[in-house]
Amino acid sequence: MIWLKRLAIAFAALLVAAFALDRIFPPPIERGDTVSIMVTDRDGRPLRAIPTPDNYWRFHADLDEIDPVFIEALLEVEDQRFWSHGGVDWMGMVRAVTSSARAGRIVSGGSTITMQTARLLEPRPRNIGSKLIEMFRAHQIEARLTKREILELYLTLTPYGGNIEGIRAASWRYFGREPDRLSDDQIALLIALPQSPEVRRPDLRPKGADAGRKTIVSKLERLGYLDAARAEEARTSSMPTGAYAFPARAWHATTRAAFEASTDVTSTIDAQLQKEMEALALEHAKEFGNGTQVAILVVNIPTRGVRAAVGSASRDLPGGWLDLTAQARSPGSTLKPFIYAMAFDDGSAAPDTRIADLPKRFASYQPDNFDRMFRGDVRISDALQHSLNVPAVLALDRIGPERFAATLALAGAPPRIHGGADNQAGLALALGGAGMTARELAVIYSALGDGGRAKPLAWTVEDEKRIQAARGFRLMSADSAEKIQRILKDAPTPEGRMPGRLTANAPQIAFKTGTSYGFRDAWAAGVSGDHAIIVWVGRADGAPRPGATGRDTALPILFEVADRATYHLGGEGGAGTRLMTKQAADAQGALQRFERGRPAPQILFPPKDAELWSGEVNGEASRPFVLAGRGEGALSWYIDGEPCPTDDAGLPVWTPTRSGFYRVSAVDPVGREASVLVRVIGAPTG
């Protein structure tokens, strides 16, 4: 009996020691939390991938977004009893030791997925001591995580060569897309690579990659997972080169959307509009020359979601790496509408109130109009439409510059005032005598279009829902906001543009321009339907651009932005104003009504997720595929982004050059797109 007591005491001591070790030395599973971030647009289209701080590509793996066929094949090869064992597969361990002893060399290590995960968390030399630690760690991990979480952690950390870790990073690098659907050869390669990641890298050692893939294919065939035909196709498929770059679009917008994020982010950006805004900014920056940059913001007013944000026209131009929507610059005259709105709220003025446009000195400050002319008594509506300076300073003097600055700050647009006595707000604030960013202007112009309520901008879909439900800060009354918009809508439009009131079925754009002292900053800000738009033109270093005004350089861009936002975001607001002559106004209005009613294109063939045979049939090559779809107007067809050839009759015909997955897209005349992912089987390998 004594020996039984001693055995029980020893066993209890062993349990206490194991428990203590488990608590004192927990497994470092938090390493799996340091991942790269994939920023997508609001519809889930990838915009930009951001590496980890140590410059690794490692994305969080979600089993629901990974091809389930890959998961089955992986477990078939690596750990057949994964779902049932407790971290160590003792039967597999015995089998591995026996087979290795018979062969006189290590044939199989017997490590489970959980043990491999432990090794990935804490890399150690491959020896018996390390194996024992991995077994202990495996039990610790199994006690802390579910089986799904363990598999996701493993697929997050698995090495795929160089700084590529995890299934998602490998799929992006070698296949150019997410691993939601994979072919047999891709599955075999992704299983083979982690076994010898540097020896089997397809971008550096394609022969090693091919040998590893064939080994896995043969194993899957031997296990009955692949039949002979599928196995042969997987063996002979072309080897990827690893030349795919990670998404890197909307650089500045995605940086802001991913601020403080620790995992993937769904931004409020619209990918197609963002692409067009970037092209538009670059086009005009090149036109202006002399190191000029262009920044653009488009905000959906009801939700405050930023639909497009161009921080600079190009990072290749001077100052292009700066996000110029976040740099404080003089706003010029763009604050004048809010001065008059506050005066309307006070009851001290109305749109038809007469105000003096005459030379006047305010203590040591004497403003002048831009054209150095004075017009006597004018209506406030005329003073705002023609951006007269003296009346704006008079109005600001009445409401108080410090009160005005404090109100803007409470709304989320604090003026940065430098150089005055104690940095207090002065009357120069009416003419741009303070610093403000394009984002802050977007906040208050969005308020102008939302009945006077100011809210922060939303950069992620999660924030968008929260901000939309918020009450916001009352910057001005709804009545004053409506009056200011009505005045701004009647302001003189840029050359070549019809006034909004003469454009059929198109809302008028309420806009205001601004030019800072010394022609350093040119602005145009406005409200078009459900969107607030801010355009800035200037040099990143603040150098002057003599003669470049907001009206001449920024305002035409604002109208172009409004047009394009209408096409891509029409469901969020009204149509914009088109570039047109007076004679074309009626025809243009009819065209706008027609285009808004058009259905989006639809692809009829090939259907979504189709598998298409493109090999030989009875000894003869199969015929090309004829693509079919419906939509308003002639559809343009693309295969993986490249135009599809047409036959003599003008029909889109497609002859696949390889087996694998393809993206087939159809685009209608106004840029709306439909696309499907299909798989081709039996085509020649490249």
Buried (B, 14 or more C-beta within 10 A) or exposed (E): EEEEEEEEEEEEEEEEEEEEEBEEEBBEBEBBEEBBBBBBBBEEEBBBBBBBEEEBBBBBBBEEEBBEBBBEBBBBBBBBEBEEBEBBBEEBBEBBBEBBEEEEEEBBBBBBBBBBBBBBBEEEEEEEEBBEBBBBBBBBBBEEBEBEBBBBBBBBBBBBBBBBBBBBBBBBBBBBBBBBBBBBBBBBBBBBBBBBBEBBBBBBBBEBBBBBBBBBBBBBBEEEBBEEEBBEBBBBBEBBEBEBEBBEBBBBBBBBBBEEBEEBBBBBBBBBBBBBBBEBBBEBBEEBEEBBBBBBBBBBBBBBBBBBBBBBBBEEBBBBEBBBBBBBBBBBBBBBBBBBBBBBBEEEBBBEBBBBBEEBEBEEBEBEBBEEEBBEEBBBBBBBBBBBBBBBBBBBBBBBBEEBBBBBEEBBBBBBBEEBEEEEBBBBBBBBBBBBBBBBBBBBBBBBBBBBBBBBBBBBBEBBEEBBEEEBBBBBBEEBBBBBBEBBBBBEBBEEBBBBEBBBEBBBBBBBBBBBEEBBBBBBBBBBBBBBBBBBBBBBEBBBBEEBBBBBBBBBBBBBBBBBBBBBBBEBBBBBBBBBEEEEBEEBBEBBEEBBEBEEBEBEBBEEEBEBEBBEEEEEEBEBBEBBBEBBEEBBBBBEEEEBEEEEEEBBBBBBBEBBBBBBBBBBBBEBBBBBBBBBBBBBBE
